[in-house]
Amino acid sequence: MTDVATLRAMARLSGVELPDAELTALLPVIERTLAMLARLETLPLTGVEPAAQYRML
């Protein structure tokens, strides 16, 4: 679970200062995004070809 202190530290590392009220408002969005990413990590992708690849010429 993410908290305001963690968001504040991440924002400062990015060079952004946000008031606690804004960080608190962002918490539900961050939590939903992290939950979606966790669900994506559980998808069975064995044998699935990537949609795009980066190749050096």
mmCIF file of the N, C-alpha and C atoms, coordinates in Angstrom:
data_MODEL
# 
_entry.id   MODEL 
# 
loop_
_atom_site.group_PDB 
_atom_site.id 
_atom_site.type_symbol 
_atom_site.label_atom_id 
_atom_site.label_alt_id 
_atom_site.label_comp_id 
_atom_site.label_asym_id 
_atom_site.label_entity_id 
_atom_site.label_seq_id 
_atom_site.pdbx_PDB_ins_code 
_atom_site.Cartn_x 
_atom_site.Cartn_y 
_atom_site.Cartn_z 
_atom_site.occupancy 
_atom_site.B_iso_or_equiv 
_atom_site.pdbx_formal_charge 
_atom_site.auth_seq_id 
_atom_site.auth_comp_id 
_atom_site.auth_asym_id 
_atom_site.auth_atom_id 
_atom_site.pdbx_PDB_model_num 
ATOM 1   N N  . MET A 1 1  ? 0.843  -1.184  0.000   1.00 0.00 ? 1  MET A N  1 
ATOM 2   C CA . MET A 1 1  ? 0.000  0.000   0.000   1.00 0.00 ? 1  MET A CA 1 
ATOM 3   C C  . MET A 1 1  ? 0.885  1.242   0.000   1.00 0.00 ? 1  MET A C  1 
ATOM 4   N N  . THR A 1 2  ? 0.508  2.202   -0.783  1.00 0.00 ? 2  THR A N  1 
ATOM 5   C CA . THR A 1 2  ? 1.251  3.453   -0.901  1.00 0.00 ? 2  THR A CA 1 
ATOM 6   C C  . THR A 1 2  ? 0.670  4.461   0.084   1.00 0.00 ? 2  THR A C  1 
ATOM 7   N N  . ASP A 1 3  ? 1.541  5.303   0.623   1.00 0.00 ? 3  ASP A N  1 
ATOM 8   C CA . ASP A 1 3  ? 1.058  6.344   1.529   1.00 0.00 ? 3  ASP A CA 1 
ATOM 9   C C  . ASP A 1 3  ? 1.574  7.703   1.070   1.00 0.00 ? 3  ASP A C  1 
ATOM 10  N N  . VAL A 1 4  ? 1.120  8.748   1.734   1.00 0.00 ? 4  VAL A N  1 
ATOM 11  C CA . VAL A 1 4  ? 1.466  10.118  1.354   1.00 0.00 ? 4  VAL A CA 1 
ATOM 12  C C  . VAL A 1 4  ? 2.972  10.344  1.479   1.00 0.00 ? 4  VAL A C  1 
ATOM 13  N N  . ALA A 1 5  ? 3.598  9.773   2.496   1.00 0.00 ? 5  ALA A N  1 
ATOM 14  C CA . ALA A 1 5  ? 5.039  9.955   2.678   1.00 0.00 ? 5  ALA A CA 1 
ATOM 15  C C  . ALA A 1 5  ? 5.814  9.369   1.498   1.00 0.00 ? 5  ALA A C  1 
ATOM 16  N N  . THR A 1 6  ? 5.387  8.221   1.012   1.00 0.00 ? 6  THR A N  1 
ATOM 17  C CA . THR A 1 6  ? 6.049  7.597   -0.138  1.00 0.00 ? 6  THR A CA 1 
ATOM 18  C C  . THR A 1 6  ? 5.850  8.446   -1.389  1.00 0.00 ? 6  THR A C  1 
ATOM 19  N N  . LEU A 1 7  ? 4.626  8.909   -1.622  1.00 0.00 ? 7  LEU A N  1 
ATOM 20  C CA . LEU A 1 7  ? 4.367  9.773   -2.774  1.00 0.00 ? 7  LEU A CA 1 
ATOM 21  C C  . LEU A 1 7  ? 5.175  11.062  -2.697  1.00 0.00 ? 7  LEU A C  1 
ATOM 22  N N  . ARG A 1 8  ? 5.294  11.633  -1.500  1.00 0.00 ? 8  ARG A N  1 
ATOM 23  C CA . ARG A 1 8  ? 6.062  12.858  -1.316  1.00 0.00 ? 8  ARG A CA 1 
ATOM 24  C C  . ARG A 1 8  ? 7.529  12.609  -1.678  1.00 0.00 ? 8  ARG A C  1 
ATOM 25  N N  . ALA A 1 9  ? 8.080  11.487  -1.215  1.00 0.00 ? 9  ALA A N  1 
ATOM 26  C CA . ALA A 1 9  ? 9.473  11.163  -1.522  1.00 0.00 ? 9  ALA A CA 1 
ATOM 27  C C  . ALA A 1 9  ? 9.673  10.959  -3.021  1.00 0.00 ? 9  ALA A C  1 
ATOM 28  N N  . MET A 1 10 ? 8.739  10.273  -3.667  1.00 0.00 ? 10 MET A N  1 
ATOM 29  C CA . MET A 1 10 ? 8.838  10.049  -5.115  1.00 0.00 ? 10 MET A CA 1 
ATOM 30  C C  . MET A 1 10 ? 8.743  11.372  -5.871  1.00 0.00 ? 10 MET A C  1 
ATOM 31  N N  . ALA A 1 11 ? 7.859  12.240  -5.437  1.00 0.00 ? 11 ALA A N  1 
ATOM 32  C CA . ALA A 1 11 ? 7.708  13.542  -6.094  1.00 0.00 ? 11 ALA A CA 1 
ATOM 33  C C  . ALA A 1 11 ? 8.983  14.361  -5.944  1.00 0.00 ? 11 ALA A C  1 
ATOM 34  N N  . ARG A 1 12 ? 9.561  14.357  -4.752  1.00 0.00 ? 12 ARG A N  1 
ATOM 35  C CA . ARG A 1 12 ? 10.798 15.121  -4.532  1.00 0.00 ? 12 ARG A CA 1 
ATOM 36  C C  . ARG A 1 12 ? 11.938 14.583  -5.382  1.00 0.00 ? 12 ARG A C  1 
ATOM 37  N N  . LEU A 1 13 ? 12.020 13.265  -5.518  1.00 0.00 ? 13 LEU A N  1 
ATOM 38  C CA . LEU A 1 13 ? 13.055 12.673  -6.376  1.00 0.00 ? 13 LEU A CA 1 
ATOM 39  C C  . LEU A 1 13 ? 12.883 13.105  -7.824  1.00 0.00 ? 13 LEU A C  1 
ATOM 40  N N  . SER A 1 14 ? 11.653 13.401  -8.200  1.00 0.00 ? 14 SER A N  1 
ATOM 41  C CA . SER A 1 14 ? 11.368 13.858  -9.565  1.00 0.00 ? 14 SER A CA 1 
ATOM 42  C C  . SER A 1 14 ? 11.480 15.369  -9.704  1.00 0.00 ? 14 SER A C  1 
ATOM 43  N N  . GLY A 1 15 ? 11.798 16.050  -8.594  1.00 0.00 ? 15 GLY A N  1 
ATOM 44  C CA . GLY A 1 15 ? 11.923 17.502  -8.635  1.00 0.00 ? 15 GLY A CA 1 
ATOM 45  C C  . GLY A 1 15 ? 10.593 18.225  -8.553  1.00 0.00 ? 15 GLY A C  1 
ATOM 46  N N  . VAL A 1 16 ? 9.574  17.551  -8.007  1.00 0.00 ? 16 VAL A N  1 
ATOM 47  C CA . VAL A 1 16 ? 8.230  18.133  -7.915  1.00 0.00 ? 16 VAL A CA 1 
ATOM 48  C C  . VAL A 1 16 ? 7.849  18.266  -6.446  1.00 0.00 ? 16 VAL A C  1 
ATOM 49  N N  . GLU A 1 17 ? 7.340  19.405  -6.086  1.00 0.00 ? 17 GLU A N  1 
ATOM 50  C CA . GLU A 1 17 ? 6.822  19.621  -4.729  1.00 0.00 ? 17 GLU A CA 1 
ATOM 51  C C  . GLU A 1 17 ? 5.308  19.731  -4.805  1.00 0.00 ? 17 GLU A C  1 
ATOM 52  N N  . LEU A 1 18 ? 4.605  18.844  -4.131  1.00 0.00 ? 18 LEU A N  1 
ATOM 53  C CA . LEU A 1 18 ? 3.145  18.877  -4.108  1.00 0.00 ? 18 LEU A CA 1 
ATOM 54  C C  . LEU A 1 18 ? 2.664  18.944  -2.663  1.00 0.00 ? 18 LEU A C  1 
ATOM 55  N N  . PRO A 1 19 ? 1.609  19.715  -2.415  1.00 0.00 ? 19 PRO A N  1 
ATOM 56  C CA . PRO A 1 19 ? 1.051  19.753  -1.058  1.00 0.00 ? 19 PRO A CA 1 
ATOM 57  C C  . PRO A 1 19 ? 0.413  18.414  -0.701  1.00 0.00 ? 19 PRO A C  1 
ATOM 58  N N  . ASP A 1 20 ? 0.336  18.145  0.584   1.00 0.00 ? 20 ASP A N  1 
ATOM 59  C CA . ASP A 1 20 ? -0.239 16.883  1.056   1.00 0.00 ? 20 ASP A CA 1 
ATOM 60  C C  . ASP A 1 20 ? -1.661 16.663  0.547   1.00 0.00 ? 20 ASP A C  1 
ATOM 61  N N  . ALA A 1 21 ? -2.419 17.739  0.378   1.00 0.00 ? 21 ALA A N  1 
ATOM 62  C CA . ALA A 1 21 ? -3.798 17.600  -0.102  1.00 0.00 ? 21 ALA A CA 1 
ATOM 63  C C  . ALA A 1 21 ? -3.809 16.994  -1.508  1.00 0.00 ? 21 ALA A C  1 
ATOM 64  N N  . GLU A 1 22 ? -2.890 17.430  -2.359  1.00 0.00 ? 22 GLU A N  1 
ATOM 65  C CA . GLU A 1 22 ? -2.829 16.884  -3.716  1.00 0.00 ? 22 GLU A CA 1 
ATOM 66  C C  . GLU A 1 22 ? -2.326 15.447  -3.706  1.00 0.00 ? 22 GLU A C  1 
ATOM 67  N N  . LEU A 1 23 ? -1.345 15.171  -2.862  1.00 0.00 ? 23 LEU A N  1 
ATOM 68  C CA . LEU A 1 23 ? -0.835 13.808  -2.755  1.00 0.00 ? 23 LEU A CA 1 
ATOM 69  C C  . LEU A 1 23 ? -1.926 12.860  -2.251  1.00 0.00 ? 23 LEU A C  1 
ATOM 70  N N  . THR A 1 24 ? -2.710 13.320  -1.298  1.00 0.00 ? 24 THR A N  1 
ATOM 71  C CA . THR A 1 24 ? -3.807 12.513  -0.776  1.00 0.00 ? 24 THR A CA 1 
ATOM 72  C C  . THR A 1 24 ? -4.844 12.252  -1.866  1.00 0.00 ? 24 THR A C  1 
ATOM 73  N N  . ALA A 1 25 ? -5.107 13.262  -2.700  1.00 0.00 ? 25 ALA A N  1 
ATOM 74  C CA . ALA A 1 25 ? -6.064 13.089  -3.794  1.00 0.00 ? 25 ALA A CA 1 
ATOM 75  C C  . ALA A 1 25 ? -5.538 12.110  -4.838  1.00 0.00 ? 25 ALA A C  1 
ATOM 76  N N  . LEU A 1 26 ? -4.229 12.027  -4.996  1.00 0.00 ? 26 LEU A N  1 
ATOM 77  C CA . LEU A 1 26 ? -3.627 11.110  -5.973  1.00 0.00 ? 26 LEU A CA 1 
ATOM 78  C C  . LEU A 1 26 ? -3.590 9.660   -5.496  1.00 0.00 ? 26 LEU A C  1 
ATOM 79  N N  . LEU A 1 27 ? -3.659 9.446   -4.202  1.00 0.00 ? 27 LEU A N  1 
ATOM 80  C CA . LEU A 1 27 ? -3.539 8.088   -3.655  1.00 0.00 ? 27 LEU A CA 1 
ATOM 81  C C  . LEU A 1 27 ? -4.482 7.070   -4.300  1.00 0.00 ? 27 LEU A C  1 
ATOM 82  N N  . PRO A 1 28 ? -5.779 7.346   -4.446  1.00 0.00 ? 28 PRO A N  1 
ATOM 83  C CA . PRO A 1 28 ? -6.660 6.345   -5.059  1.00 0.00 ? 28 PRO A CA 1 
ATOM 84  C C  . PRO A 1 28 ? -6.279 6.020   -6.501  1.00 0.00 ? 28 PRO A C  1 
ATOM 85  N N  . VAL A 1 29 ? -5.824 7.019   -7.235  1.00 0.00 ? 29 VAL A N  1 
ATOM 86  C CA . VAL A 1 29 ? -5.416 6.800   -8.628  1.00 0.00 ? 29 VAL A CA 1 
ATOM 87  C C  . VAL A 1 29 ? -4.179 5.907   -8.673  1.00 0.00 ? 29 VAL A C  1 
ATOM 88  N N  . ILE A 1 30 ? -3.214 6.200   -7.823  1.00 0.00 ? 30 ILE A N  1 
ATOM 89  C CA . ILE A 1 30 ? -1.986 5.399   -7.757  1.00 0.00 ? 30 ILE A CA 1 
ATOM 90  C C  . ILE A 1 30 ? -2.312 3.969   -7.350  1.00 0.00 ? 30 ILE A C  1 
ATOM 91  N N  . GLU A 1 31 ? -3.170 3.805   -6.357  1.00 0.00 ? 31 GLU A N  1 
ATOM 92  C CA . GLU A 1 31 ? -3.541 2.462   -5.895  1.00 0.00 ? 31 GLU A CA 1 
ATOM 93  C C  . GLU A 1 31 ? -4.233 1.668   -7.002  1.00 0.00 ? 31 GLU A C  1 
ATOM 94  N N  . ARG A 1 32 ? -5.141 2.297   -7.747  1.00 0.00 ? 32 ARG A N  1 
ATOM 95  C CA . ARG A 1 32 ? -5.813 1.607   -8.861  1.00 0.00 ? 32 ARG A CA 1 
ATOM 96  C C  . ARG A 1 32 ? -4.818 1.213   -9.944  1.00 0.00 ? 32 ARG A C  1 
ATOM 97  N N  . THR A 1 33 ? -3.891 2.113   -10.239 1.00 0.00 ? 33 THR A N  1 
ATOM 98  C CA . THR A 1 33 ? -2.887 1.829   -11.259 1.00 0.00 ? 33 THR A CA 1 
ATOM 99  C C  . THR A 1 33 ? -2.000 0.662   -10.834 1.00 0.00 ? 33 THR A C  1 
ATOM 100 N N  . LEU A 1 34 ? -1.567 0.662   -9.596  1.00 0.00 ? 34 LEU A N  1 
ATOM 101 C CA . LEU A 1 34 ? -0.745 -0.444  -9.096  1.00 0.00 ? 34 LEU A CA 1 
ATOM 102 C C  . LEU A 1 34 ? -1.516 -1.759  -9.106  1.00 0.00 ? 34 LEU A C  1 
ATOM 103 N N  . ALA A 1 35 ? -2.799 -1.715  -8.789  1.00 0.00 ? 35 ALA A N  1 
ATOM 104 C CA . ALA A 1 35 ? -3.621 -2.924  -8.821  1.00 0.00 ? 35 ALA A CA 1 
ATOM 105 C C  . ALA A 1 35 ? -3.753 -3.455  -10.243 1.00 0.00 ? 35 ALA A C  1 
ATOM 106 N N  . MET A 1 36 ? -3.930 -2.555  -11.213 1.00 0.00 ? 36 MET A N  1 
ATOM 107 C CA . MET A 1 36 ? -4.020 -2.985  -12.613 1.00 0.00 ? 36 MET A CA 1 
ATOM 108 C C  . MET A 1 36 ? -2.707 -3.609  -13.072 1.00 0.00 ? 36 MET A C  1 
ATOM 109 N N  . LEU A 1 37 ? -1.587 -3.012  -12.690 1.00 0.00 ? 37 LEU A N  1 
ATOM 110 C CA . LEU A 1 37 ? -0.290 -3.572  -13.054 1.00 0.00 ? 37 LEU A CA 1 
ATOM 111 C C  . LEU A 1 37 ? -0.082 -4.944  -12.430 1.00 0.00 ? 37 LEU A C  1 
ATOM 112 N N  . ALA A 1 38 ? -0.519 -5.112  -11.195 1.00 0.00 ? 38 ALA A N  1 
ATOM 113 C CA . ALA A 1 38 ? -0.403 -6.414  -10.536 1.00 0.00 ? 38 ALA A CA 1 
ATOM 114 C C  . ALA A 1 38 ? -1.235 -7.462  -11.271 1.00 0.00 ? 38 ALA A C  1 
ATOM 115 N N  . ARG A 1 39 ? -2.433 -7.063  -11.737 1.00 0.00 ? 39 ARG A N  1 
ATOM 116 C CA . ARG A 1 39 ? -3.269 -8.002  -12.503 1.00 0.00 ? 39 ARG A CA 1 
ATOM 117 C C  . ARG A 1 39 ? -2.599 -8.362  -13.820 1.00 0.00 ? 39 ARG A C  1 
ATOM 118 N N  . LEU A 1 40 ? -1.978 -7.408  -14.478 1.00 0.00 ? 40 LEU A N  1 
ATOM 119 C CA . LEU A 1 40 ? -1.292 -7.675  -15.743 1.00 0.00 ? 40 LEU A CA 1 
ATOM 120 C C  . LEU A 1 40 ? -0.148 -8.667  -15.561 1.00 0.00 ? 40 LEU A C  1 
ATOM 121 N N  . GLU A 1 41 ? 0.527  -8.579  -14.426 1.00 0.00 ? 41 GLU A N  1 
ATOM 122 C CA . GLU A 1 41 ? 1.642  -9.482  -14.164 1.00 0.00 ? 41 GLU A CA 1 
ATOM 123 C C  . GLU A 1 41 ? 1.203  -10.930 -13.995 1.00 0.00 ? 41 GLU A C  1 
ATOM 124 N N  . THR A 1 42 ? -0.075 -11.159 -13.746 1.00 0.00 ? 42 THR A N  1 
ATOM 125 C CA . THR A 1 42 ? -0.562 -12.525 -13.549 1.00 0.00 ? 42 THR A CA 1 
ATOM 126 C C  . THR A 1 42 ? -1.024 -13.184 -14.849 1.00 0.00 ? 42 THR A C  1 
ATOM 127 N N  . LEU A 1 43 ? -1.057 -12.432 -15.950 1.00 0.00 ? 43 LEU A N  1 
ATOM 128 C CA . LEU A 1 43 ? -1.526 -12.990 -17.211 1.00 0.00 ? 43 LEU A CA 1 
ATOM 129 C C  . LEU A 1 43 ? -0.558 -14.046 -17.735 1.00 0.00 ? 43 LEU A C  1 
ATOM 130 N N  . PRO A 1 44 ? -1.107 -15.162 -18.226 1.00 0.00 ? 44 PRO A N  1 
ATOM 131 C CA . PRO A 1 44 ? -0.242 -16.194 -18.793 1.00 0.00 ? 44 PRO A CA 1 
ATOM 132 C C  . PRO A 1 44 ? 0.232  -15.771 -20.196 1.00 0.00 ? 44 PRO A C  1 
ATOM 133 N N  . LEU A 1 45 ? 1.477  -15.445 -20.322 1.00 0.00 ? 45 LEU A N  1 
ATOM 134 C CA . LEU A 1 45 ? 1.991  -14.936 -21.591 1.00 0.00 ? 45 LEU A CA 1 
ATOM 135 C C  . LEU A 1 45 ? 2.981  -15.879 -22.268 1.00 0.00 ? 45 LEU A C  1 
ATOM 136 N N  . THR A 1 46 ? 3.077  -17.079 -21.776 1.00 0.00 ? 46 THR A N  1 
ATOM 137 C CA . THR A 1 46 ? 3.979  -18.043 -22.378 1.00 0.00 ? 46 THR A CA 1 
ATOM 138 C C  . THR A 1 46 ? 3.560  -18.311 -23.819 1.00 0.00 ? 46 THR A C  1 
ATOM 139 N N  . GLY A 1 47 ? 4.489  -18.130 -24.727 1.00 0.00 ? 47 GLY A N  1 
ATOM 140 C CA . GLY A 1 47 ? 4.206  -18.379 -26.131 1.00 0.00 ? 47 GLY A CA 1 
ATOM 141 C C  . GLY A 1 47 ? 3.568  -17.224 -26.875 1.00 0.00 ? 47 GLY A C  1 
ATOM 142 N N  . VAL A 1 48 ? 3.292  -16.132 -26.199 1.00 0.00 ? 48 VAL A N  1 
ATOM 143 C CA . VAL A 1 48 ? 2.690  -14.967 -26.853 1.00 0.00 ? 48 VAL A CA 1 
ATOM 144 C C  . VAL A 1 48 ? 3.808  -14.123 -27.443 1.00 0.00 ? 48 VAL A C  1 
ATOM 145 N N  . GLU A 1 49 ? 3.722  -13.841 -28.724 1.00 0.00 ? 49 GLU A N  1 
ATOM 146 C CA . GLU A 1 49 ? 4.710  -13.025 -29.397 1.00 0.00 ? 49 GLU A CA 1 
ATOM 147 C C  . GLU A 1 49 ? 4.507  -11.550 -29.022 1.00 0.00 ? 49 GLU A C  1 
ATOM 148 N N  . PRO A 1 50 ? 5.591  -10.798 -28.866 1.00 0.00 ? 50 PRO A N  1 
ATOM 149 C CA . PRO A 1 50 ? 5.454  -9.376  -28.555 1.00 0.00 ? 50 PRO A CA 1 
ATOM 150 C C  . PRO A 1 50 ? 4.826  -8.624  -29.730 1.00 0.00 ? 50 PRO A C  1 
ATOM 151 N N  . ALA A 1 51 ? 4.077  -7.590  -29.426 1.00 0.00 ? 51 ALA A N  1 
ATOM 152 C CA . ALA A 1 51 ? 3.431  -6.785  -30.470 1.00 0.00 ? 51 ALA A CA 1 
ATOM 153 C C  . ALA A 1 51 ? 4.459  -5.934  -31.210 1.00 0.00 ? 51 ALA A C  1 
ATOM 154 N N  . ALA A 1 52 ? 5.553  -5.596  -30.528 1.00 0.00 ? 52 ALA A N  1 
ATOM 155 C CA . ALA A 1 52 ? 6.600  -4.785  -31.152 1.00 0.00 ? 52 ALA A CA 1 
ATOM 156 C C  . ALA A 1 52 ? 7.947  -5.207  -30.550 1.00 0.00 ? 52 ALA A C  1 
ATOM 157 N N  . GLN A 1 53 ? 8.972  -5.021  -31.337 1.00 0.00 ? 53 GLN A N  1 
ATOM 158 C CA . GLN A 1 53 ? 10.320 -5.329  -30.867 1.00 0.00 ? 53 GLN A CA 1 
ATOM 159 C C  . GLN A 1 53 ? 11.258 -4.202  -31.274 1.00 0.00 ? 53 GLN A C  1 
ATOM 160 N N  . TYR A 1 54 ? 12.243 -3.960  -30.454 1.00 0.00 ? 54 TYR A N  1 
ATOM 161 C CA . TYR A 1 54 ? 13.263 -2.974  -30.768 1.00 0.00 ? 54 TYR A CA 1 
ATOM 162 C C  . TYR A 1 54 ? 14.479 -3.730  -31.284 1.00 0.00 ? 54 TYR A C  1 
ATOM 163 N N  . ARG A 1 55 ? 14.897 -3.382  -32.466 1.00 0.00 ? 55 ARG A N  1 
ATOM 164 C CA . ARG A 1 55 ? 16.072 -4.025  -33.043 1.00 0.00 ? 55 ARG A CA 1 
ATOM 165 C C  . ARG A 1 55 ? 17.071 -2.966  -33.487 1.00 0.00 ? 55 ARG A C  1 
ATOM 166 N N  . MET A 1 56 ? 18.301 -3.146  -33.084 1.00 0.00 ? 56 MET A N  1 
ATOM 167 C CA . MET A 1 56 ? 19.374 -2.254  -33.526 1.00 0.00 ? 56 MET A CA 1 
ATOM 168 C C  . MET A 1 56 ? 19.708 -2.577  -34.967 1.00 0.00 ? 56 MET A C  1 
ATOM 169 N N  . LEU A 1 57 ? 19.873 -1.571  -35.801 1.00 0.00 ? 57 LEU A N  1 
ATOM 170 C CA . LEU A 1 57 ? 20.255 -1.792  -37.202 1.00 0.00 ? 57 LEU A CA 1 
ATOM 171 C C  . LEU A 1 57 ? 21.746 -1.839  -37.359 1.00 0.00 ? 57 LEU A C  1 
# 
